[in-house]
Amino acid sequence: MKTLFDGARIGSLSLQNRLIRSAVADKTFDGYVDESMIDTYEKLASAGVGAIITGATLVDGEEKLLPIATLCSDSFVPGHRKLVGAVHKYDVRIIAQLAYIGSYTATGDYGGLITLAPSPVPNLLTGTQSREMRLGEIKLIQKKFADAALRAKNAGYDAVEIHCAHSLLLSQFLTPHYNRRTDDYGGPIENRARMITETYFAIRKATGYDFPVWVKINSTDGIDDGIDEDDVMCLCGLLTKAGVEAIEVSGNFTPARFKPGPYFRDAAERIADENNVTVVLTGGNRKFSDMTAMLNTTNVHFFGMARPFIREPKLMERFRREAEI
């Protein structure tokens, strides 16, 4: 029987176990990694988690006034290199999650920035009004993701994860409610996914194919005119064909979050069954026994958690005791 504490691989990465700390927002000053952030990650690593995905790390310097870590220029690399070193001391892998926030921010104008979006549709969560992106701006944001990914590689990160979930900019390109474009980036899912696939290939061009790239997606947007199941499966097929090493399956805040057990299990299982790609299921993972059962009865073999590690710093110790029962 497979266990959560088996050594395992995701592409070229070797992990001590199958438990992953999924992203939690990191508050920093002026976008720089600080000692508090390093201390938090070192404690996670010393507890023995298999891998850590950083909080959303900004790719665009225009957004760096937000209190979030960034890799928008080379000046931020030394802090990230120090963070990576603190995690690697414990032979734990660390993945930089790259993001453009866009209208998910609480205001449409911070530091003089006009928030960009696929279409000029107010954000349902924040009310922020955005301006529709021009084609040149789409290509520029793709390049900024690629440049940030190269900086992450140079800082020593083991991989990057493209954040395409939770109503951030790339997620909005996938969502019919937010994406009402009539050009090559709107309409059918193949077009709505183009921003993600082109961003992925831009990163590959910058970093090379020896550097792992993961993608985080919504399995549901939690709204009537959001991404549907067929869209999700098409997207995952495109990502698998493109060569991503892992797809982290999550979703927006929906009633599903209030049911017991993993919130997005059904979608994750189908994605894992129909695609030759590693699936990381995040959201609602709480019970060691439930995750062990999934590991042995489905093709979902890795599990992401965030809040449990915050609520119970010694969670890994308890899980190890349960593994010995």
C-alpha positions in Angstrom: 0.0 0.0 0.0 1.2 3.5 -0.9 1.6 6.0 1.9 1.7 9.8 2.1 5.2 9.5 3.4 6.6 7.6 0.5 9.3 9.4 -1.4 7.8 10.5 -4.7 8.6 12.4 -7.9 6.9 15.1 -9.8 8.7 15.2 -13.1 12.3 15.7 -12.4 11.7 16.8 -8.7 12.2 14.3 -5.9 10.1 14.9 -2.8 10.4 13.4 0.6 6.6 12.8 0.8 3.4 13.6 -1.0 2.3 16.5 1.2 2.6 20.0 -0.2 2.2 23.3 1.5 0.0 25.2 -0.9 0.3 29.0 -1.4 -0.5 31.4 1.5 -0.3 35.1 0.9 3.0 36.6 2.2 2.9 40.2 3.4 6.2 42.0 2.7 7.4 45.6 2.6 8.0 47.0 -0.9 8.0 43.5 -2.3 11.2 42.3 -0.7 11.6 39.0 1.1 12.0 39.7 4.8 13.3 37.8 7.8 9.7 37.0 9.0 8.9 35.3 5.7 12.2 33.3 5.8 11.4 32.2 9.3 7.9 31.0 8.3 9.2 29.0 5.4 12.1 27.5 7.4 9.7 26.3 10.1 7.6 24.6 7.4 10.6 23.0 5.9 12.0 21.8 9.2 8.6 20.1 9.9 9.2 17.9 7.0 6.7 18.9 4.4 7.4 17.5 0.9 7.4 20.8 -1.0 6.4 24.4 -0.4 4.6 26.6 -2.9 5.2 30.3 -2.1 2.5 32.8 -1.8 1.6 34.7 -5.0 4.8 36.4 -6.2 4.2 39.4 -8.4 5.7 39.6 -11.9 4.8 43.2 -12.7 6.6 46.1 -11.1 3.5 48.2 -11.5 1.8 46.0 -8.8 4.7 46.0 -6.3 3.0 48.6 -4.1 0.8 45.8 -3.0 2.2 44.2 0.2 3.2 41.0 -1.7 6.6 39.6 -2.6 7.8 40.2 -6.1 10.3 39.0 -8.7 9.7 42.0 -11.1 13.4 42.9 -11.2 16.8 41.5 -10.4 17.0 43.6 -7.2 14.6 41.1 -5.6 16.6 38.0 -6.4 19.0 38.0 -3.4 16.2 37.9 -0.9 14.6 35.0 -2.8 17.9 33.2 -2.9 18.2 33.5 0.9 14.6 32.1 1.2 15.4 29.2 -1.0 18.6 28.4 0.9 16.7 28.3 4.2 14.3 25.7 2.8 16.9 23.6 1.0 18.8 23.1 4.2 16.0 20.5 5.0 16.0 18.9 1.5 12.6 20.3 0.9 11.6 21.6 -2.6 10.3 25.1 -3.0 8.2 26.4 -5.9 7.7 30.1 -6.7 4.1 30.9 -7.5 4.0 33.7 -10.2 1.0 35.9 -10.4 -0.5 39.1 -11.8 -3.2 40.2 -9.5 -5.2 42.6 -11.6 -8.7 43.5 -10.5 -8.6 41.1 -7.6 -7.0 44.0 -5.7 -9.5 46.0 -3.6 -9.0 49.2 -5.6 -8.7 50.0 -9.3 -6.0 52.6 -8.8 -2.9 52.0 -6.7 0.2 53.9 -7.4 -1.3 55.3 -10.5 -1.9 51.9 -12.1 -5.1 51.3 -14.1 -6.0 47.7 -13.4 -5.9 45.5 -16.5 -8.3 42.7 -17.4 -9.4 40.6 -20.4 -12.6 42.8 -20.7 -13.8 45.9 -18.9 -16.0 43.9 -16.4 -16.0 44.8 -12.7 -14.6 42.2 -10.4 -17.4 40.4 -8.6 -15.4 40.0 -5.4 -13.9 43.5 -5.2 -16.0 45.7 -7.4 -12.8 47.0 -9.1 -13.4 48.3 -12.6 -10.7 47.4 -15.1 -9.6 48.4 -18.6 -9.5 45.8 -21.4 -6.0 44.8 -22.3 -4.6 45.7 -25.7 -2.7 43.0 -27.6 0.6 44.6 -26.9 -0.2 44.6 -23.2 -1.0 40.9 -23.3 2.4 40.1 -24.9 4.1 42.4 -22.3 2.5 40.6 -19.4 3.5 37.2 -20.9 7.1 38.5 -21.1 7.0 39.7 -17.5 6.0 36.2 -16.4 8.9 34.8 -18.4 11.4 37.2 -16.9 10.2 36.5 -13.4 10.5 32.8 -14.0 14.1 33.2 -15.1 14.8 35.2 -11.9 13.2 32.4 -9.9 15.4 29.9 -11.6 18.5 32.0 -10.9 17.4 32.4 -7.3 17.5 28.6 -6.9 13.8 27.7 -6.9 13.0 24.1 -7.9 10.1 25.1 -10.1 7.6 27.9 -10.8 3.8 27.7 -10.7 1.7 29.9 -13.0 -1.2 31.1 -10.9 -4.3 30.8 -13.2 -6.9 30.5 -10.4 -8.9 32.5 -7.9 -10.1 35.3 -10.2 -6.6 36.7 -10.8 -5.8 38.0 -14.2 -4.9 34.7 -16.0 -7.9 33.0 -14.3 -10.2 35.8 -15.8 -9.0 35.0 -19.3 -10.5 31.5 -18.8 -13.8 32.7 -17.4 -16.6 33.7 -19.8 -18.0 36.2 -17.3 -14.8 38.2 -17.3 -13.6 37.4 -20.9 -15.9 38.8 -23.5 -13.3 39.4 -26.1 -13.9 38.7 -29.8 -10.3 38.3 -30.9 -8.0 35.3 -30.6 -8.1 35.5 -26.8 -11.9 35.2 -26.4 -14.7 33.0 -27.4 -14.1 29.2 -27.3 -12.0 27.7 -24.5 -9.1 27.1 -26.9 -8.9 30.9 -27.4 -9.6 31.8 -23.7 -6.8 29.4 -22.8 -4.4 31.1 -25.2 -3.1 33.6 -22.6 -2.1 30.7 -20.3 -0.5 28.5 -23.0 1.4 31.4 -24.5 2.6 32.5 -21.0 3.7 28.9 -20.4 5.7 28.7 -23.7 7.2 32.2 -23.0 8.5 30.8 -19.6 9.9 27.7 -21.3 11.7 29.8 -23.8 13.3 31.9 -21.0 14.1 29.1 -18.6 14.6 26.0 -20.8 12.7 22.7 -20.7 14.9 21.4 -17.8 13.2 23.8 -15.4 9.8 22.5 -14.1 6.7 24.6 -14.6 3.4 23.9 -12.7 0.0 25.5 -13.3 -2.7 26.2 -10.7 -6.3 26.2 -12.0 -9.8 26.7 -10.9 -12.0 23.6 -11.3 -14.9 25.9 -10.7 -15.4 29.7 -10.6 -18.4 29.4 -8.3 -20.5 31.6 -10.6 -23.2 30.8 -13.2 -21.2 32.0 -16.2 -17.9 30.7 -15.0 -15.6 28.0 -16.5 -17.5 24.7 -16.9 -16.3 21.1 -16.6 -15.7 20.7 -20.4 -13.7 23.9 -20.4 -11.6 22.6 -17.5 -10.9 19.3 -19.2 -10.0 21.0 -22.5 -7.6 23.3 -20.6 -5.9 20.4 -18.8 -5.5 18.6 -22.1 -3.8 21.6 -23.6 -1.5 22.0 -20.6 -0.6 18.3 -20.6 0.2 18.4 -24.3 2.3 21.5 -23.7 4.4 19.6 -21.1 3.5 21.0 -17.7 4.9 18.9 -14.9 1.9 19.3 -12.5 -1.6 20.8 -12.4 -2.7 22.0 -9.0 -6.5 21.7 -8.8 -8.3 24.3 -6.8 -11.4 26.5 -7.2 -13.1 29.8 -6.1 -15.0 30.2 -2.8 -18.2 28.3 -3.4 -20.7 26.2 -1.3 -18.4 23.3 -2.1 -16.0 24.6 0.5 -18.6 23.8 3.2 -18.9 20.1 2.4 -16.8 17.6 4.3 -13.7 16.2 2.6 -11.7 17.6 -0.3 -13.7 20.3 -2.0 -12.6 19.6 -5.6 -12.0 15.9 -5.5 -14.3 14.9 -8.4 -12.6 17.3 -10.8 -9.1 16.3 -9.7 -9.9 12.6 -10.1 -11.2 13.2 -13.7 -8.3 15.3 -14.6 -5.8 12.7 -13.3 -7.7 9.9 -15.1 -7.8 11.6 -18.5 -4.4 13.3 -18.6 -0.9 11.9 -18.2 0.1 14.6 -15.8 0.7 14.9 -12.0 -2.3 16.3 -10.2 -2.0 18.1 -6.9 -5.4 18.4 -5.1 -5.8 21.5 -2.9 -8.7 22.6 -0.8 -10.4 20.8 2.1 -7.7 18.2 2.7 -7.9 17.6 6.4 -7.9 13.9 7.3 -4.8 11.7 6.9 -7.0 8.7 6.4 -9.0 10.3 3.5 -5.9 11.4 1.7 -4.3 7.9 2.1 -7.5 6.3 0.7 -7.4 8.6 -2.3 -3.8 7.9 -2.9 -4.5 4.2 -3.1 -7.8 4.3 -5.0 -7.4 7.1 -7.5 -4.7 8.7 -9.7 -4.4 11.7 -7.5 -1.1 11.2 -5.7 -0.2 14.6 -4.2 -2.1 16.8 -1.7 -1.9 20.5 -1.0 -2.8 22.1 2.3 -2.6 25.7 3.6 -4.8 26.5 6.6 -4.1 23.2 8.4 -0.4 24.2 8.7 -1.4 27.5 10.1 -3.8 26.1 12.6 -1.6 23.2 13.6 2.2 23.9 13.3 3.0 20.4 14.3 0.6 18.8 11.8 3.4 16.7 10.2 4.2 15.2 13.5 0.6 14.1 14.0 0.4 12.7 10.5 3.5 10.7 11.1 2.0 9.2 14.3 -1.1 8.3 12.3 1.0 6.7 9.6 2.4 4.3 12.3 -0.9 3.2 13.6 
